[in-house]
Amino acid sequence: MQIRQLSIPDAYEVTPIQRSDDRGIFFEWYRHDRLEQTIGHSLDLRQANSSTSKKGVVRGIHFADVPIGQAKYVTATHGAVLDFVVDIRVGSPTFGLWDSVVLDDIDHRAVYIAEGLGHAFVALTEGAVVTYLVSDVYRSEREHGINPLDEQLALDFRLPRPELILSPKDVGAPSLAEAASGGLLPSWQATTDYYSSLNAGMA
């Protein structure tokens, strides 16, 4: 298993080692000990989610209040998606920037996304299945969104705009600037303090 930090701090791409023979393939798509060595604390898994999406479906940009927030470990078990990590932490050196990773059923990569980061993906194939492990249960009152079509962010979906399919909730979400002015975004200080508290709990 290879773990590589993305250009956004506290987000990582995980590439498993695949072992194949005439029966098929085997790989470890999640290892708590390897992730713990990388991020400094154990990922306390409290919920697992799965979604199936038509080609062109965009889900996100979603995030939760910190603390507690919701760290995510995301992979695609069927088809392919382009997964986005967006830094929405006010005061972060990469605030307003994003990185992306193709998750598919060929390379079987995964992405770890720390609490306080924005997450979105677009389905590149029909029937793309995304599965993700999260560090807290869904709490509707603490969940927020940013419009994935925000021109300030300029996410590159690799598909023509007319092919994109968004929910009314995501279309109606505020822009990054509107979310910032409305006090919805987590701060860099609050999130790094929270990460430190999680790391301290491992001492």
Sine and cosine of phi, psi and omega as CSV:
sin_phi,cos_phi,sin_psi,cos_psi,sin_omega,cos_omega
0.00,0.00,0.79,-0.62,0.03,-1.00
-0.93,-0.36,0.73,-0.68,0.00,-1.00
-0.86,-0.50,0.83,-0.56,-0.05,-1.00
-0.82,-0.57,0.76,-0.65,0.06,-1.00
-0.95,0.31,0.69,-0.72,0.08,-1.00
-0.98,0.19,0.03,-1.00,-0.01,-1.00
-0.95,0.31,-0.22,0.98,0.08,-1.00
-0.99,-0.10,0.85,-0.53,0.02,-1.00
-0.83,0.56,0.62,-0.78,0.06,-1.00
0.96,0.27,0.38,0.93,0.12,-0.99
-0.74,-0.67,0.67,-0.74,-0.12,-0.99
-0.67,-0.74,0.58,-0.82,0.15,-0.99
-0.99,-0.14,0.74,-0.68,-0.02,-1.00
-0.89,-0.47,0.84,-0.54,0.00,-1.00
-0.91,-0.43,0.91,-0.41,-0.02,-1.00
-0.97,0.22,0.38,-0.92,0.13,-0.99
-1.00,0.00,0.84,-0.54,-0.02,-1.00
-1.00,-0.10,0.69,-0.72,0.06,-1.00
-0.89,-0.45,0.84,-0.54,-0.10,-0.99
-0.83,-0.56,0.48,-0.88,0.15,-0.99
-0.50,-0.87,-0.25,-0.97,-0.09,-1.00
-0.94,0.35,-0.16,0.99,0.04,-1.00
-1.00,0.02,-0.43,0.90,-0.07,-1.00
0.58,-0.81,-0.59,-0.81,-0.04,-1.00
-0.77,-0.64,0.35,-0.94,0.09,-1.00
-0.66,-0.75,0.64,-0.77,0.07,-1.00
-0.37,-0.93,0.40,-0.92,0.10,-1.00
-0.99,-0.13,0.91,-0.42,-0.04,-1.00
-1.00,-0.09,-0.17,0.99,0.08,-1.00
-0.54,-0.84,0.75,-0.66,0.09,-1.00
-0.71,-0.71,0.93,-0.36,-0.08,-1.00
-0.88,0.47,-0.57,0.82,-0.05,-1.00
-0.94,0.33,-0.64,0.77,0.02,-1.00
-0.92,0.38,-0.64,0.77,0.03,-1.00
-0.92,0.38,-0.66,0.75,0.01,-1.00
-0.86,0.50,-0.66,0.76,0.04,-1.00
-0.88,0.48,-0.52,0.85,-0.06,-1.00
-0.99,0.15,-0.73,0.69,-0.12,-0.99
-0.99,-0.12,-0.21,0.98,0.09,-1.00
0.99,-0.11,-0.08,1.00,0.03,-1.00
-0.42,-0.91,0.28,-0.96,0.01,-1.00
-0.97,0.25,0.58,-0.82,0.09,-1.00
-1.00,0.06,0.94,-0.33,-0.05,-1.00
-0.99,0.16,0.99,-0.11,-0.11,-0.99
-0.98,0.21,0.79,-0.61,-0.05,-1.00
-0.79,-0.62,-0.16,0.99,0.01,-1.00
-0.33,-0.94,0.50,-0.87,0.10,-1.00
-0.79,-0.61,0.73,-0.69,-0.06,-1.00
-0.84,-0.54,0.41,-0.91,0.07,-1.00
-0.54,-0.84,0.62,-0.79,0.04,-1.00
-0.66,-0.75,0.52,-0.86,0.11,-0.99
-0.88,-0.47,0.75,-0.66,-0.12,-0.99
-0.74,-0.67,0.60,-0.80,0.16,-0.99
-0.93,0.37,0.36,-0.93,0.08,-1.00
-0.86,0.50,0.74,-0.67,0.02,-1.00
1.00,-0.09,-0.17,0.99,0.03,-1.00
-0.93,0.36,0.75,-0.66,0.07,-1.00
-0.93,-0.36,0.79,-0.62,0.06,-1.00
-0.86,-0.50,0.82,-0.57,-0.05,-1.00
0.92,-0.39,0.02,-1.00,0.27,0.96
-1.00,0.02,0.82,-0.57,-0.06,-1.00
-0.89,-0.46,0.49,-0.87,0.07,-1.00
-0.34,-0.94,0.27,-0.96,-0.01,-1.00
-0.82,-0.58,0.41,-0.91,0.03,-1.00
-0.86,0.51,0.59,-0.81,0.08,-1.00
-0.87,-0.50,0.73,-0.68,-0.18,0.98
-0.96,0.28,0.35,-0.94,0.12,0.99
-1.00,-0.01,-0.47,0.88,-0.04,-1.00
0.96,0.28,-0.13,-0.99,0.00,-1.00
-0.52,-0.86,0.98,-0.17,0.12,-0.99
-0.95,0.31,0.53,-0.85,-0.07,-1.00
-0.75,-0.66,0.59,-0.81,0.11,-0.99
-0.82,-0.58,0.95,-0.32,-0.29,-0.96
-0.89,-0.46,0.67,-0.75,0.11,-0.99
-0.55,-0.83,0.25,-0.97,0.07,-1.00
-0.93,-0.37,0.86,-0.50,-0.04,-1.00
-1.00,-0.05,-0.22,0.98,0.07,-1.00
-0.46,-0.89,0.71,-0.70,0.00,-1.00
0.97,0.25,-0.44,-0.90,-0.07,-1.00
-0.57,-0.82,0.60,-0.80,0.11,-0.99
-0.72,-0.70,0.39,-0.92,0.19,-0.98
-0.98,-0.22,0.91,-0.42,-0.12,-0.99
-0.99,-0.16,0.72,-0.70,-0.06,-1.00
-0.91,-0.42,0.67,-0.74,0.19,-0.98
-0.91,-0.41,0.83,-0.55,-0.07,-1.00
-0.88,-0.48,0.79,-0.61,0.01,-1.00
-1.00,0.08,0.96,-0.29,-0.02,-1.00
-0.93,-0.36,0.24,0.97,-0.05,-1.00
-0.99,0.12,0.94,-0.35,-0.06,-1.00
-0.87,0.49,0.82,-0.57,-0.03,-1.00
0.99,-0.16,-0.17,0.98,0.03,-1.00
-0.93,0.38,0.55,-0.84,0.04,-1.00
-0.91,0.42,-0.30,0.95,0.03,-1.00
-0.90,-0.44,0.45,0.89,0.00,-1.00
-0.83,0.56,0.74,-0.67,0.03,-1.00
1.00,0.09,-0.04,1.00,0.02,-1.00
-0.98,-0.18,0.24,-0.97,-0.03,-1.00
-0.56,-0.83,0.29,-0.96,0.12,-0.99
-0.68,-0.73,0.33,-0.94,-0.03,-1.00
-0.62,-0.78,0.44,-0.90,0.02,-1.00
-0.65,-0.76,0.70,-0.72,0.13,-0.99
-0.98,0.19,0.84,-0.54,0.09,-1.00
-0.94,-0.33,0.80,-0.59,-0.05,-1.00
-0.50,-0.87,0.02,-1.00,-0.02,-1.00
-1.00,-0.05,0.36,0.93,0.07,-1.00
-0.95,-0.32,-0.85,0.53,0.02,-1.00
-1.00,0.04,-0.35,0.94,0.06,-1.00
0.85,0.53,0.58,0.82,0.06,-1.00
-0.94,0.35,0.33,-0.94,0.11,-0.99
-0.75,-0.67,0.27,-0.96,0.05,-1.00
-0.77,-0.64,0.73,-0.68,0.15,-0.99
-0.98,-0.18,0.76,-0.65,-0.04,-1.00
-0.80,-0.60,0.90,-0.44,-0.05,-1.00
-0.95,0.32,0.28,-0.96,0.06,-1.00
-0.83,0.55,0.64,-0.77,0.06,-1.00
1.00,-0.05,-0.18,0.98,0.05,-1.00
-1.00,-0.03,0.50,-0.86,0.07,-1.00
-0.99,0.11,0.55,-0.84,-0.03,-1.00
-0.72,-0.69,0.67,-0.75,0.06,-1.00
-0.44,-0.90,0.31,-0.95,0.16,-0.99
-0.45,-0.89,0.36,-0.93,0.10,-0.99
-0.83,-0.55,0.70,-0.71,0.02,-1.00
-0.98,0.22,0.83,-0.56,0.01,-1.00
-1.00,-0.06,-0.23,0.97,0.00,-1.00
-0.73,-0.68,0.29,-0.96,0.07,-1.00
-0.94,0.34,0.65,-0.76,0.08,-1.00
0.91,0.41,0.54,0.84,0.01,-1.00
-0.93,0.36,0.77,-0.64,-0.03,-1.00
-0.94,-0.33,0.86,-0.51,0.03,-1.00
-0.93,-0.36,0.75,-0.66,0.03,-1.00
-0.85,-0.53,0.71,-0.70,0.02,-1.00
-0.57,-0.82,0.60,-0.80,0.06,-1.00
-0.99,-0.13,0.65,-0.76,-0.05,-1.00
-0.73,-0.68,0.41,-0.91,-0.13,-0.99
-1.00,0.03,-0.07,1.00,0.06,-1.00
-0.47,-0.88,0.38,-0.92,0.04,-1.00
-0.95,0.30,0.32,-0.95,0.01,-1.00
-0.93,0.38,0.78,-0.63,0.03,-1.00
-0.78,-0.63,0.98,-0.20,-0.15,-0.99
-0.84,0.54,-0.57,0.82,-0.05,-1.00
-0.96,0.29,-0.23,0.97,-0.02,-1.00
-0.92,-0.38,0.07,1.00,-0.01,-1.00
-0.99,-0.12,0.61,-0.79,-0.03,-1.00
-0.65,-0.76,0.19,-0.98,0.02,-1.00
-0.61,-0.80,0.34,-0.94,0.11,-0.99
-0.79,-0.62,0.65,-0.76,-0.02,-1.00
-0.87,0.49,0.87,-0.49,-0.03,-1.00
-0.93,0.36,-0.22,0.97,0.03,-1.00
-1.00,-0.09,0.17,0.98,0.02,-1.00
-0.81,0.59,0.85,-0.53,-0.05,-1.00
-0.92,0.39,-0.44,0.90,0.04,-1.00
-0.91,0.42,-0.62,0.79,0.01,-1.00
-0.98,0.19,-0.64,0.76,0.05,-1.00
0.81,0.59,0.81,0.59,0.07,-1.00
-0.89,0.45,0.68,-0.73,0.02,-1.00
-0.99,-0.11,0.98,-0.21,-0.07,-1.00
-0.99,0.11,-0.14,0.99,0.00,-1.00
0.90,0.43,0.21,0.98,0.06,-1.00
-0.75,-0.66,0.52,-0.86,0.04,-1.00
-0.87,0.49,0.57,-0.82,-0.04,-1.00
-0.80,0.60,-0.66,0.75,-0.01,-1.00
-0.90,0.45,-0.32,0.95,-0.02,-1.00
-1.00,0.06,-0.15,0.99,-0.05,-1.00
-0.98,0.18,0.66,-0.75,-0.02,-1.00
-0.85,-0.53,0.88,-0.47,-0.03,-1.00
-0.85,-0.53,0.48,-0.88,0.09,-1.00
-0.97,0.25,0.43,-0.90,0.08,-1.00
-0.84,0.55,-0.57,0.82,0.00,-1.00
-0.89,0.45,-0.70,0.72,-0.01,-1.00
-0.95,0.30,-0.59,0.81,0.06,-1.00
-0.89,0.46,-0.60,0.80,-0.05,-1.00
-1.00,0.07,0.00,1.00,-0.01,-1.00
-0.94,0.35,0.45,-0.89,-0.01,-1.00
-0.94,0.33,0.32,-0.95,0.14,-0.99
-0.96,0.30,0.15,-0.99,0.04,-1.00
-0.87,0.50,-0.69,0.73,-0.01,-1.00
-0.90,0.43,-0.66,0.75,0.01,-1.00
-0.92,0.40,-0.64,0.77,0.03,-1.00
-0.91,0.42,-0.61,0.79,0.01,-1.00
-0.92,0.39,-0.73,0.69,-0.03,-1.00
-0.93,0.37,-0.43,0.91,0.02,-1.00
-1.00,0.05,0.03,1.00,0.04,-1.00
0.96,0.29,0.37,0.93,-0.04,-1.00
-0.99,0.10,-0.37,0.93,-0.15,-0.99
-1.00,0.07,0.56,-0.83,0.10,-1.00
-0.95,0.31,0.40,-0.92,0.04,-1.00
-0.99,-0.13,0.41,-0.91,0.07,-1.00
-0.86,0.51,-0.67,0.74,-0.02,-1.00
-0.90,0.43,-0.71,0.71,-0.02,-1.00
-0.90,0.44,-0.66,0.75,-0.03,-1.00
-0.95,0.31,-0.67,0.74,0.00,-1.00
-0.92,0.38,-0.57,0.82,0.09,-1.00
-0.89,0.46,-0.63,0.77,0.00,-1.00
-0.92,0.39,-0.69,0.73,0.04,-1.00
-0.86,0.50,-0.66,0.75,-0.01,-1.00
-0.89,0.46,-0.62,0.78,0.01,-1.00
-0.92,0.39,-0.59,0.81,0.06,-1.00
-0.92,0.38,-0.66,0.75,0.02,-1.00
-0.91,0.42,-0.63,0.78,0.00,-1.00
-0.90,0.43,-0.52,0.85,0.01,-1.00
-0.93,0.37,-0.26,0.96,0.02,-1.00
-1.00,0.01,-0.20,0.98,-0.08,-1.00
-0.94,0.33,0.00,0.00,0.00,0.00
